[in-house]
């Protein structure tokens, strides 16, 4: 995979290069700003761009640059990185797109295996979200009586949490040590209980399920 990196921290940027190279990917550009990354994707064939969310020339410059890349080069996968799992960042990521995109914490991808898995899932068209954020979204504080999630069982909430990470049915099955058929049964029940449209594609319904989380979860994005 041909990967371009935009990260203003030189040490972390070099670390990413080493991890990507070890995973068999080709780094076609490593720059320190969003402006430089836009120049790279305009001149080099790039399969996936890795961007620091908090990057010059503005506080959340990585998100702005990701929006511009997606608008001009929709075929390029995007991986947004941050030190923090913040709900308002996730909302922005979902606004950029729900396919071939990811939002992960920097300290969670500091291994070849995790980074390679994340990039592979994005390349296959998935949305990949940080597990700690997906977990926070299901752990809704206070009374859940009036929440659309109130009708879900504990197991369905667990399935929905993994779905919110962007995992496919087989990935959820592996995490829960159950069969894919069991996961399919749970997801069908979740879609019905959340009132998601039956004529939507499976992937689109998964995204709607994630958005149902965001609407119903009373979470401090800090």
Rosetta blueprint (number, residue, H / E / L):
1 X L
2 X E
3 X E
4 X E
5 X E
6 X E
7 X L
8 X L
9 X L
10 X H
11 X H
12 X H
13 X H
14 X H
15 X H
16 X H
17 X H
18 X H
19 X H
20 X H
21 X H
22 X H
23 X L
24 X L
25 X L
26 X E
27 X E
28 X E
29 X E
30 X E
31 X E
32 X L
33 X L
34 X H
35 X H
36 X H
37 X H
38 X H
39 X H
40 X H
41 X H
42 X H
43 X H
44 X L
45 X L
46 X L
47 X L
48 X E
49 X E
50 X E
51 X E
52 X E
53 X L
54 X L
55 X L
56 X L
57 X L
58 X L
59 X L
60 X L
61 X H
62 X H
63 X H
64 X H
65 X H
66 X H
67 X H
68 X H
69 X H
70 X H
71 X H
72 X H
73 X L
74 X L
75 X L
76 X L
77 X E
78 X E
79 X E
80 X E
81 X E
82 X E
83 X L
84 X L
85 X L
86 X L
87 X H
88 X H
89 X H
90 X H
91 X H
92 X H
93 X H
94 X H
95 X H
96 X H
97 X L
98 X L
99 X L
100 X L
101 X E
102 X E
103 X E
104 X E
105 X E
106 X H
107 X H
108 X H
109 X L
110 X L
111 X L
112 X H
113 X H
114 X H
115 X H
116 X H
117 X H
118 X H
119 X H
120 X H
121 X H
122 X H
123 X H
124 X L
125 X L
126 X L
127 X E
128 X E
129 X E
130 X L
131 X H
132 X H
133 X H
134 X H
135 X H
136 X H
137 X H
138 X H
139 X L
140 X L
141 X L
142 X L
143 X L
144 X L
145 X L
146 X L
147 X L
148 X H
149 X H
150 X H
151 X H
152 X L
153 X L
154 X H
155 X H
156 X H
157 X H
158 X H
159 X H
160 X H
161 X H
162 X H
163 X H
164 X H
165 X L
166 X L
167 X L
168 X L
169 X H
170 X H
171 X H
172 X H
173 X H
174 X H
175 X H
176 X H
177 X L
178 X L
179 X L
180 X H
181 X H
182 X H
183 X H
184 X H
185 X H
186 X H
187 X H
188 X H
189 X H
190 X H
191 X H
192 X H
193 X H
194 X L
195 X L
196 X L
197 X L
198 X L
199 X L
200 X L
201 X L
202 X H
203 X H
204 X H
205 X H
206 X H
207 X H
208 X H
209 X H
210 X H
211 X H
212 X H
213 X H
214 X H
215 X H
216 X H
217 X L
218 X L
219 X L
220 X L
221 X L
222 X L
